[in-house]
Amino acid sequence: MLSSRKKSFQCKVCCTLFSNNGDLKCHVQRTHNTHERAHRRPHTGYYAGKSYTCLQNTQLTSHLRTGTGENPFNCIICEAEFTAKSSLTRHLRGHIGRKPFHCNVCEAAFPQKALLTSHLVTHTGEKPFRCNMCEAAFAQKHYLPIHLRTHTGTNHSIAIYVKQLLLRKPT
């Protein structure tokens, strides 16, 4: 159900709109404050001799299921399997056409928040994904590996790109 309250509080990082400042602050804290999040991980679990910590118990459970191969949440439409109910819910939006994430600049709407975030750079002109072999730059990550094939003519460009990233000196 959509709120009838005007959403006039905008996140300066991702442009999401909120109806009050408290919701905005909560959003920024949970979504964008990665430094503080890294020090606040109370849920710990163990698998294959390794320790894993997460902010929420559901994240930990899902992460541990990845290691065991357990996928208890199944799509009734295409039989895709997921470790978390939230992943299945996000997946189902694609099947039913539900698009709850709306761009505040244009009329575009998306079934997943990550797709909206990726879309927002089309309005800013930002192109953070740069080719190490030429001057090409891209707004969206998935275009860079495709571009890299133009330099080698093979599908090995992705491996070359990853190797370059690993060898790159920190700036």
N, C-alpha and C positions, 0 to 999 in steps of 0.2 A: 504494500500500500504506500502510495506516495504522500509525503507530507505536504500540507497546504501552506506551510510557513515558507517565507521567502528565504532563500539561501544566499546570504550576502557576505559570508566569511570565507575567503578563498585561501587555499594553501599556496604558498609562494613557491613550493617545490614542484608539485604535480598539477596544480590548478583545480583540484577538487573543491567543490563548494559545500559549505555547511551552514545550517540554520542558526548556530550560535557559536560563540568563541570557545566555549568549553569543549564542544565536539571537535573543533579545529585543533585545539591544543592537544587533545587526546590522540587525534589522528597523527599529528606531527611526531608526538612522543613514540607512538607504536610503530609508525611506518618509516620515518625518516631519521630518527635519532639513533643511528647505528652504533655510535661509540658507547652510549649508555646501555643499549641492548646487549652488547657483547659482554658486559660485566654483570648482567642480571639474568642468568640462566639457571633457574632452580631445579629443573627436572633432569635427572641423570639416569642413563640406562647403559647396559653392557651387552655387547654381542661380539662373538669371535675374538674375545680378549681385548676389545677396545671399548673405551668409555665414550658415550655420547651425551651431550647436554643440549637442552632446548628450552625456550621460554615457556612453552605450554606443554602439558602432558600429552595432548593430542598430537603435537608435532613430533614428540619423542616416539610415540607409538607408531606413527606413520613412518618415521625414519628407520626404526628398527625393523619394521615389516619389509622395507626395501631390501635389507640385508638377508632376510629369511626367504624372500620371494612370495610372502603371503599377500594376497590381493583380495580381501573379503568383500569389496564393493564393486559390483558388476553392473554395467550398462545393459538394460533390458532391450535396447534398440540394436546395438552393434556388438555387444558382448565384450567391450573393452573392460579391463580390470584395473582397479585402483587400490592404493594402500590406505587412502583416507576418504571419508564421506564427502568432505569439502571438494576434493578433486573430482569425484563423480558428479556432484552438483554443478560444478563449473563446466564439466564436459557436457552434461545434459542440456545446458543452456544453448549450446550449439545446435543440438538436434531440434529443439522446440522453438528456436528463433527468439528467445528472450534476451534482450540487450539492456541490462540495467545501468551500464556505465556510459554516460553521455558526455560528449565534448562540449565545453562551454563556449567554444569559439565558433563552431559550425554545427550542423545538424546531425553529425555522425554519432552512432551508438554502437556499443560493443558488448559481447557476451562475457568478456573477461577484462579485469582491470589492467592487466599487463598489455592487452591490445590497445586500450585507450592511451596508456602511458606511451607506447610506441607511436601511436598516431599523433600525439601532441607535438612531437618534434617537427611535424610537417608545417605547423604554424609558426614555429620559432626560427626555422631556417638552420638550426643547429645540425651539424654533421660530425658527430664525435667518432665515427668509425672510419679510420684513415688507412689507406693502403701504404705499406712500407716500401713499395717498389715504384710508385709514381705519386702524383698529386691528387689522385681520386679520393673522395670522402663521401660517406653515406650517412643518412639520417637513421637508417635502421640496420641493425647488426647482420641480418640474414643476407643482405646484398653484398657485403664484403667478400665472403668466400666465393660467391658466384663471380664477382669481378676478378678475383685472383686467378681464376682459370684462364683469363685472357693473357696472362703473362707466361704461362707454361703450356697451355693447350691441353692440360690433363686434369684429372680430378685429385691429383696429389697436392694441389695448391693449398688446400686446407691444412695439411700436415706441415707444409712450408711456413704458412702463416703462424701456426701454433709454435713452431720451432723459433721463429723470429721473435715472437712475444716472450718466450722463455729466455732468449739470449739478450734481449734488450736491457740496457742499463737503466736503472731507476733515475728519474729526473728530479 
